[in-house]
Amino acid sequence: MIRKLFKILGKGILFLAALLLVGFGVLYMIYDEALPQGVPGEKADALALKMLKAINNDAYTQTQYLEWTFAKGSHRYKWDKANGEVDVEWDNYRVLLHLNAPLKSKVFEKETEVLGEDRKKRIDQAIDFFNNDSFWLVAPFKVFDAGTERSVVSLEDGSQALLITYSTGGSTPGDSYLWHIGPNGLPESFQMWVSIIPIGGLKATWDDWQIMESGAFLPTSHKLGPITLDMGEVRGYD
């Protein structure tokens, strides 16, 4: 009887795996797009500057503190941009992360300082969380970061989009993003060609822009297919 039950369960798991594989294949065929070829140069830089002006990059540059949450509020951040320090919290952990000198960071679990091998593990975890979660908050401000390549892509409707490729930096260098920008320069969405997603060209919206206390524009949510990424109560102040 038990052997028969395991046999039935095994067939069920194989059937489910086959369905998932077929489903992924269908999604891949429908949504996968090749990375477009853009034209670098002055026009690309001008389009990037137009976007920066729309989101008030000058105010963002002067903003000292950013606060937000991610992953349904389970990741919590207070980023001191001026000093390169981030207070990262998740589960029972808190990491006082030094971005320019990670080994100086302090790790706590339920208010008790963590030492030894687990300390390095939690610092690396905090860096990965921060690199991903902060990108969903401030990516438009990073288009002139060191290691970025900018180019203009002409779309079928006659409009132009801004292709940004990160040759260095972050947790996944080599990723590319095609920004779709509104007439006023405000980012509306981007398409992604990233190493962690096997389908190229998936689109995510940049929604619910709000003016921070510092005057910078920051998004508070995104939509990636049926998924909504909520940034929580976003704050930017001096």
C-alpha positions in Angstrom: 0.0 0.0 0.0 2.8 2.4 0.9 4.7 1.5 -2.2 1.6 2.2 -4.3 1.2 5.6 -2.6 4.8 6.6 -3.3 4.3 5.5 -6.9 1.2 7.7 -7.2 3.0 10.6 -5.6 6.0 10.2 -7.9 3.8 10.3 -10.9 2.1 13.4 -9.6 5.4 15.2 -9.0 6.6 14.3 -12.5 3.3 15.5 -14.0 3.6 18.8 -12.1 7.2 19.3 -13.2 6.2 18.6 -16.8 3.4 21.2 -16.5 5.8 23.8 -15.1 8.3 23.1 -17.8 5.7 23.5 -20.5 4.4 26.7 -18.9 7.8 28.2 -18.8 8.4 27.2 -22.4 5.2 29.0 -23.4 6.1 32.1 -21.4 9.6 32.1 -22.9 8.2 31.9 -26.5 5.7 34.7 -25.8 7.7 37.2 -23.8 11.4 36.5 -24.5 13.0 39.3 -26.5 16.6 39.8 -27.7 18.5 42.6 -26.3 18.1 45.6 -28.7 21.0 47.4 -30.2 21.3 51.0 -29.3 23.3 54.0 -30.6 25.6 55.5 -28.0 26.6 59.1 -28.0 25.3 62.6 -27.3 21.6 61.8 -28.0 21.7 59.0 -25.4 23.3 61.3 -22.8 20.7 64.0 -23.6 17.9 61.5 -23.0 19.4 60.4 -19.8 19.8 64.0 -18.6 16.1 64.7 -19.5 15.1 61.8 -17.2 17.3 63.1 -14.4 15.8 66.6 -14.7 12.3 65.2 -14.5 13.0 63.3 -11.2 15.0 66.3 -9.8 18.4 64.8 -9.6 19.9 67.9 -8.1 17.6 67.5 -5.1 18.4 63.7 -4.9 22.1 64.5 -4.9 21.5 66.7 -1.8 19.2 64.2 -0.1 21.1 62.7 2.9 18.7 60.0 4.2 16.4 57.6 2.3 14.0 55.2 4.1 11.9 52.5 2.5 10.9 48.8 2.8 10.9 45.9 0.4 9.8 42.3 0.1 6.4 43.0 1.6 8.0 45.1 4.3 10.3 42.3 5.5 13.4 44.3 4.4 13.7 47.7 6.1 16.2 50.4 5.3 17.6 53.7 6.5 20.3 54.9 4.1 22.7 57.7 5.1 23.8 58.5 1.5 26.2 61.3 2.6 28.3 58.9 4.8 27.8 55.7 2.8 26.1 53.8 5.7 22.9 51.8 5.7 20.8 50.4 8.5 19.5 47.1 7.1 16.9 45.0 9.0 15.2 41.7 8.2 13.9 38.8 10.3 15.8 39.0 13.6 18.9 40.6 12.1 20.2 44.2 11.9 23.3 45.1 10.0 24.9 48.5 10.3 26.4 48.3 6.8 29.4 50.4 5.7 29.2 50.4 1.9 32.7 51.6 1.3 34.3 49.3 4.0 31.9 46.3 4.5 34.3 44.6 7.0 33.7 47.5 9.4 30.0 46.7 9.5 28.3 45.5 12.7 25.8 42.7 12.8 23.2 42.1 15.5 20.7 39.3 16.1 18.0 40.3 18.6 20.2 43.0 19.9 23.2 40.6 20.4 26.2 41.3 18.3 27.1 38.5 15.9 30.7 37.5 15.5 32.7 34.8 13.6 31.7 33.2 10.3 28.0 34.1 10.6 28.9 37.8 10.8 30.5 37.7 7.3 27.5 35.7 6.0 25.0 38.3 7.2 27.1 41.2 5.9 27.1 39.6 2.4 23.4 39.0 2.7 22.8 42.6 3.7 24.9 43.8 0.7 22.9 41.6 -1.7 19.6 42.8 -0.2 20.6 46.4 -0.4 22.0 46.2 -4.0 18.7 44.7 -5.2 16.2 46.6 -3.1 17.8 50.1 -3.5 17.9 49.6 -7.3 14.1 49.5 -7.3 14.1 52.8 -5.5 16.9 54.8 -7.2 17.8 53.1 -10.5 16.9 56.2 -12.6 19.5 58.3 -10.7 22.3 55.7 -11.6 22.4 56.2 -15.4 25.7 58.1 -15.2 27.3 55.8 -12.6 30.8 54.6 -13.3 30.7 51.5 -15.5 27.4 52.4 -17.2 26.9 52.4 -21.0 24.1 54.6 -22.4 22.5 54.2 -25.9 19.3 55.2 -27.7 17.0 52.6 -29.0 14.3 53.6 -31.6 11.0 51.8 -30.9 8.4 50.7 -33.5 6.0 53.5 -32.5 8.7 56.1 -33.4 9.6 57.0 -29.9 13.0 56.5 -28.3 14.0 54.6 -25.2 17.2 54.7 -23.2 19.3 51.5 -22.9 21.5 51.3 -19.8 24.1 48.5 -19.5 26.0 48.1 -16.2 29.4 46.7 -17.1 30.6 46.9 -13.5 29.1 47.4 -10.0 26.3 45.9 -8.0 25.7 42.2 -7.5 25.1 41.3 -11.1 27.3 43.3 -13.5 26.4 43.0 -17.2 22.6 43.5 -16.7 20.8 45.8 -19.1 17.7 47.9 -18.7 15.6 49.7 -21.5 13.9 52.7 -20.0 10.6 53.8 -21.5 10.3 57.5 -20.8 7.3 59.8 -20.9 7.1 63.0 -22.9 8.0 65.0 -19.7 11.0 62.8 -19.1 9.5 60.8 -16.2 10.4 57.1 -16.3 7.3 55.0 -16.9 8.8 51.5 -17.1 11.8 49.5 -18.0 12.5 46.2 -19.7 15.1 43.9 -18.2 17.8 41.7 -19.5 19.3 40.4 -16.3 21.2 37.3 -15.3 18.8 36.1 -12.6 15.8 36.1 -15.0 16.0 33.7 -18.0 13.4 35.6 -20.0 14.7 38.7 -21.7 12.8 41.9 -22.0 10.3 41.5 -19.1 8.7 44.9 -18.3 8.3 46.5 -14.9 6.5 49.7 -14.3 7.7 52.6 -12.2 4.6 54.0 -10.5 3.2 56.3 -7.9 6.0 58.8 -8.0 6.0 61.1 -5.0 7.9 64.3 -4.1 10.1 63.7 -1.1 10.8 66.2 1.7 14.1 66.9 0.0 12.4 67.7 -3.3 13.5 64.5 -5.1 11.0 62.3 -7.0 10.9 58.7 -5.9 8.6 55.8 -6.9 6.6 53.9 -4.3 5.5 50.9 -6.3 6.1 48.7 -9.3 4.2 46.1 -11.3 6.0 43.1 -12.8 3.2 41.1 -14.5 0.7 40.1 -11.8 3.2 41.0 -9.0 3.2 44.4 -7.2 6.4 45.5 -5.6 5.5 47.9 -2.8 8.3 50.2 -1.5 6.4 51.0 1.7 6.5 54.5 3.2 9.3 56.0 1.2 11.1 59.0 2.7 13.9 61.2 1.4 15.1 64.0 3.6 18.2 66.0 4.6 
